[in-house]
Amino acid sequence: MRYPLTFFLLLFINSYFSQTRTEIYVIGNIHDSVPNYHPKILFDILEKIKPDIILHEVDANGMKEYEADKNPRGNEIVASNQYVQKFPQTLRLPFDFDNRNQYRKDKGMVPTDNLSVKLIDSLYKAKKLSQYETQQYEVFLNTTKELMKKAELSPENFNNKTTDEISEKRQNAQYSGLLKITEKRKEFAARFVIKPDGDKITYRNGFKLMSGFWDLRNQTMAQNIYNTATKYPYKKIVVLTGFLHRYYLLKELNRLNKGQFVIKEFYD
């Protein structure tokens, strides 16, 4: 009986210690279904990981709308629904900045952010930008094109360190490089939109607010992920986010982590 007893003891020990570390998988997504990335591909990834918790890039109200939608279309919610049907014990939670969309509208970040980029583009095409401004905008354009090419490939190609570095460069180009253009040129102080409260806000101020919100939002999302990992220890947690956010979330989670969890890739 010695060998069977030893076998069962080893099985118990392995089972016990396999549950003593939280695993977090941050999966960067393309939100809409495309030939190279669609719900079946994401479902297969989820089935391979077998997460206990799936975190969605929505707030609490958005999570309710997600779950109540009779005809969902986004990759994340379709794949998540399919996974939960197969594994109904799975917990699904939101992790985004609360009331994100309305907050941006109320502050005037929307639509001044897109209007500012359109104005920069029109100045660029009219060759009215300075050499320095042109260089800043072209970094933004070129890194955007580079990421679009990555997004045409399999998910491993937009979920790795190389693409994370390109994403960080692109977002820095938008929220730091383009900000330098809007801060300097008078066109962005002369144009404005009306906020929901009736007050005016210039393109310049709106874009500046949006630039700051990029940091605030990602830091908040990472903190929410960390809080979930702390509340539900020894679980497998999958974070479904747009792949442009991935670099920031990973950086923040690594900063917050004090040994409570390990961050893994879905393809390891």
N, C-alpha and C positions, 0 to 999 in steps of 0.2 A: 504493500500500500504506500510505500514511501514515495515512489515516483509520481503516482496520481496526485498525492497530496502536494508535492512540490510544484506540479504543474498548475494546480488550482491556486496555490499561493502566489505564483508568478503572475497568473492571469489577473488575480485580484489587485496585486500591486501595480501592474501596468495600467489597469483600468482606473485605479484611484489616482495615480500620478498624472495620467493623461488629462484629468479634469482640473488640475491645479493651476492652469494658466489660461487666461483669456486670450483668444485669438481674434484679431481684427483684420479684415480684408477690405481695403478701400478700392472699389472698382470704379474706374472712370468710364462713363457711358456717353454714347451718342443717344440723345433722347428720342429721336424719331427713327422709325424702322427704315433701314436701307439694306441693300443686298448683302453687304459684308457684316452687318450687325443688326440683328432683329431679335424678337423675344425668344425664339427657340434657342439661339446661341447663348443668351443670358440665362435662360432656364437651365441649360446643360451645365453652365458654370456653377449656378446655385446648387444643382443636384450633386455636383462633384464635391463642393465644400460642405454641404449639409449644415447651413447655419441654424443656430437656435433663434437668432434675432436678425431681422432685416431693417436697416435704417434708410428712410426715404428722404430725398432732398425737398421736403415740404414742411410747412409748419403744422400745428395741431389741426387747424381748420382744413388745410389742404389734405391732410391724411384722411379726414372724414370724407371729403369729396372724392378722394382716390378710391376709397373702399366702397363708396356708394355708387360710383359711376357704372352704369349698365353697359357702356360701350367704350371701355378704355382703349387708348391707342398708343400711348408711350411705351417704349421698350421696358422700362423699369416696372411699371405697374402691371402690365400684361404678364411678364415673366414672374413677378412676385405673386400675382393671383394664382397662376398655374402651380407655383411651388407650394403655396399655402393650401391649395386644394389637395395636393398629395401629402403634405406634412402639416396638418391643421393645428398642431401644437406650436407652430412657429409664431413668435411674437413680432409684430411690425410696429415701428415707432417713427415719428418725425424727428428731424434734427436740424431743420433750417431756422434762420432768424425769424422770430415771431412776427407775423403780419408784414412780411417783407415787401410785397408789391405795393400795398397801400402806404406803407412808411415812405417808400421812395417817391411816390406820387405826392404825398403830403409835403415832403421836404423840397420838392421841386427838382429832384434828381432826374426824374422822368417827366417830360421827354427831353430835357436839356442835354442829357448825355448823348443820345443819338443825333440830335440836331447839331451839337458841337462837332461830332465826328464828320457829319455830312458837310458842314461848313469848312472844316479843315480840308476835306477831300476836294471841295470846289476850288479853294485857294490853291491847292496843290496842282490841280489840272490847269488852272489859269496861270500857273508859274508865278504866283504872287508870294509864295513862302520864301523866307531867307534860306541860304544854304544849310544852316544848322537846323532850321525847322523842317526842311525837306528831308534831311537825314533822319530826324526823329520819326517822321511819318513813314518813311520807307522801311525803317526797322519794323514798325507796326504792320505794314502791308506784307513784308517778306516773311515774317514769322507766322502771320495768319495763313499765308499760302502754304508754308511748310507744315503747319498743323493740319490743314485741310487734306494734304496728301497722306498724312499719317492716318487720318480718319477714314480713308478709303481702304485700309488694310484690316487684318484680323485684330481682335481686341488686345492681343499681347503687344501690338505695335503702338497703341495709345495708352498702355498701362505699363510703362517702364521708366527707368531713370532718365533716359535720353529725351523722351517726349515730355517728361515732367520739367526738364530743364528748358526745353523750347517753350512750354506753356508759361513758365515763370518769366522768361524773357519777353514773351508776347504781352502778358498782363502788365509787366513793368513798363513796356513801351506804351501801352494804352494809358495807364493810370499815373505814370510819372512823366514819360516822354511827351505825350499829347497834352498833358496838364501844363507843361512848360510853354506850349504854344498858346493855349487858351489864356494863360496868366499874362502873357506878354502882349498879345495883339489886341488892338482896340475893338476889333469887330465883335469880340466875344463879350465885351462890356456894353456894347451898344444894342445888342439883341436880347430879348427877354421873352419869357412865357408867364402866363398867369397860373398861380398855384390854386388848388381847390379852395383855399381860404380867401382867395381874391387878391392876395398880394403878388407883386411882380418878383421875378427872380431872373437874373441875367444868365446867359449861357455860361459865362465864366464861373459864377458862383455855383450854379447847378452841377457843372462838371467837376468842380472841386469837391463838392459834397459826395458825388458818386465815387470819386477816386478814394476818398476816405472810407466810404461804405464798403468798398471791396475788402479792405482789411478788417473792418468791424464784422462784416458778415461771416467771413471765413474763420475768424477767431472765435466767433460765437458758435458756429457749426462744430468746430473742433472741440470746444468746451462741452457742447451737448453730447457729442460722441463719447468723450471722456467720462462724462457723468453717467451715461448709460453703461459703459464698461465697469464703472465703479459700483453701480447699483446692481448689476447682474454679472457677478464674477464667474469665472470658469466656464464661459460660454463662447461659442463661435459667433462673431458679429460681422455681418456684411454691410458695408456702407455703400449705397448706390448714389453716385454723384456725377455731375457733368465732368468730363475729363479735364477741363480747364481748372477745376478746383482741386484736383488731386494733389498737386505738388504742395499747395498751401496747407491742406488738411494733414498730409503726412508730416510736414515740417512742424506744425503745431502739436500734433499727437506725440511726436518724438520728444518735443520740448516738455510736454505735460507728463509724459510717462515716467513713473518712478519704479519701474519694474513690475507694474500690475498686469501688463499685457504685452503680447508680441504681435508685431505687424507682419503680415504675410501676403504674398502674391497668390492669386488664384491658380496660376500655372506652375507653381513650385510643387 
